[in-house]
Amino acid sequence: MRVCSVDHPELPPLEMPSRFKHDVAYFMTPPGERGVPKLPESEYWIDLDDARRFLNEGVLLVYSPLDSTKQAEIQLTAEQEEWLEWIIANRVNRIRIE
């Protein structure tokens, strides 16, 4: 699977494992939140401040779909860290997964 920058199409895509298709939902800012536009299928908005926070903390907070008061910390994988570094270094907000 490849992650492409919509903001900077000149950037070479980043290769990611196929499971990243599911992981990206943990990192994305939903359309309509903080001014994020509605995006085509397979495109995602990543807030750079959030990306920096995820990378600095090294974990994701995941909430239970059954009880929003329950949360768990999940350590970032090496691939997720590499992707966040790519996002931050290249100032990418909008990505497309192919």
SULBELLIN-V504288 format. One record per backbone hydrogen bond with DSSP energy under -1.0 kcal/mol. CO is the residue of the C=O (numbers start at 1). NH is the residue of the N-H. Records with the same first field share a line. If there is no record, write none. Layout:
BEGIN
CO = NH  NH
END
This chain:
BEGIN
1 = 16
2 = 98
3 = 14
4 = 96
8 = 11
14 = 3
17 = 20
18 = 21
19 = 22  23
20 = 24
23 = 26
24 = 27  28
30 = 33
33 = 36
36 = 32
40 = 43
42 = 97
44 = 95
45 = 29
47 = 51
48 = 52
49 = 53
50 = 54
51 = 55
52 = 56
53 = 57
54 = 58
58 = 76
60 = 74
62 = 72
67 = 70
70 = 64
72 = 62
74 = 60
77 = 81
78 = 82
79 = 83
80 = 84
81 = 85
82 = 86
83 = 87
84 = 88
85 = 89
86 = 90
87 = 92
88 = 91
93 = 46
94 = 6  7
95 = 44
96 = 4
END
